[in-house]
């Protein structure tokens, strides 16, 4: 069971809707503690429309006062570490130190095309990210940084201003694999899995702790997060249908139906159903939940945000 304060964020997850300021403003008004969104350079071919995280979160920060803004996630290996470090420091400064830096390597299906577009071998993405995290921490805290690594080389680089948060914005490592858990344990300030059952959440948290202990690292203050697809409605059948359509049908296998997948990986149902599901997530070890509300349009997104804020969040205050 989590012993810390439970926080709820929400993700801008509606297809082809980019009004980030309105979304962030509404989330802050409703009492969410964090806003986030995903990113791709080119998601598929032909690609679906996407925007990049850091510019979007700068817009979110400019429209709000207190809510934290999170990259959820930046696909780190598609960037050069000097430019990514500069962008992160810039957004942290202009947001007044409200940035959570969520990173991953894009392990989902169908993203080979964006690595090809950037001229980056996909099979190097994990090793690139590990090197990047090491050198970006130096760029955020030192001056005249030189680096001669396997993937990146540069001399005498100083990035000013440094991030507003000291020593740098919290790094939330996303992923599903053991290498991602190792990355979180060694380099991160948080673990941020996606599409995990409660059993897998608990197991992954234990693995992160084990890898950190083996490295002699203290995880005091570590952020135990979760990116959670969610459908909430006063009609439980309507919520389940949204989960099946948006998640179940995307990840269906010959062995498991779309409905089975949706029930296992999504929080879907009435406010009471969702409150019980969140209690189970917390029991599994989650402290920070970012909700990806499953809706085909912005009106549905805002209705779900309002219903969750009014009927579920009060259970956890």
Buried (B, 14 or more C-beta within 10 A) or exposed (E): EBEEEBBBBBBBBBEEBBBBBBBBBBBBEBEBBBBBBBBBBBBBEEBEEBBBBBEBBBBBBEBBEEBBBBBBBBBBBBBEBBEBBBBBBBBBBBBEBBBBBBBBBBBBEEBEBBBEEBEBEBEBBBBBBBBBBBBBBBBBEEEEBEBEBEBBEBEEBEBEEBBBBEEBBBBBBBBBEEBBBBBBBBBBBBBBBBBBEBEBBBBBBEBBBEBBEEEEBEBEEBBBBBBBBBBBBEEBEBBBBBBBBBBBBBBBEEEEBBBBBBBBBBBBBBBEBBBBBBBEBBEBBBBBBBBBBBBEEBEBBBBBBBBBBEBBBEBBE
